């Protein structure tokens, strides 16, 4: 039972978990960016590269936050 309404849940608010979720979402966005009809082929590749770079950054954040 929580003693205070503003107390965060350690599992729901873990920065490493959030970073992994963002990395997963960025990878999904990268796949979609390759087939998005609203952009030129060059822009699609640039957007894909951007989303993949963001995913790598989030992965690094997740590994940084993970300590035993």
C-alpha positions as CSV (number, residue, x, y, z in Angstrom):
1,X,0.0,0.0,0.0
2,X,1.3,3.4,-0.9
3,X,1.5,6.1,1.8
4,X,1.4,9.0,-0.6
5,X,-0.3,9.5,-4.0
6,X,2.8,11.0,-5.6
7,X,5.1,8.1,-4.9
8,X,6.5,6.6,-8.1
9,X,6.4,2.9,-8.8
10,X,10.0,1.5,-9.2
11,X,9.0,-0.7,-12.1
12,X,6.7,1.6,-14.0
13,X,9.0,4.6,-13.7
14,X,12.4,3.0,-14.2
15,X,14.5,5.2,-16.5
16,X,16.1,2.1,-18.1
17,X,12.7,0.6,-18.9
18,X,11.5,3.9,-20.4
19,X,14.7,4.2,-22.5
20,X,14.2,0.6,-23.9
21,X,10.6,1.5,-24.7
22,X,11.7,4.6,-26.5
23,X,14.3,2.6,-28.4
24,X,11.7,0.1,-29.5
25,X,9.4,2.9,-30.6
26,X,12.2,4.6,-32.6
27,X,13.0,1.3,-34.4
28,X,9.3,1.0,-35.4
29,X,9.3,4.6,-36.6
30,X,12.4,3.8,-38.6
31,X,10.6,1.0,-40.4
32,X,7.6,3.2,-41.1
33,X,9.8,6.0,-42.4
34,X,11.1,3.8,-45.2
35,X,7.6,3.4,-46.7
36,X,6.0,6.7,-45.8
37,X,4.5,8.0,-49.1
38,X,4.6,11.6,-47.9
39,X,8.4,12.0,-48.2
40,X,10.8,11.7,-51.1
41,X,13.1,8.6,-51.2
42,X,16.1,10.7,-49.9
43,X,14.0,12.1,-47.1
44,X,12.8,8.6,-46.2
45,X,16.4,7.4,-45.9
46,X,17.4,10.4,-43.8
47,X,14.4,9.9,-41.5
48,X,15.2,6.2,-41.1
49,X,18.8,7.0,-40.2
50,X,17.6,9.6,-37.7
51,X,15.2,7.2,-36.0
52,X,17.9,4.5,-35.9
53,X,20.4,6.9,-34.3
54,X,17.8,7.8,-31.7
55,X,17.2,4.1,-31.0
56,X,20.9,3.7,-30.4
57,X,21.0,6.7,-28.1
58,X,18.1,5.3,-26.1
59,X,19.8,1.9,-25.9
60,X,22.9,3.6,-24.5
61,X,20.8,5.4,-22.0
62,X,19.2,2.1,-20.9
63,X,22.6,0.4,-20.5
64,X,23.9,3.4,-18.6
65,X,21.1,3.3,-16.2
66,X,21.4,-0.4,-15.5
67,X,23.5,-1.1,-12.5
68,X,23.7,-4.1,-10.2
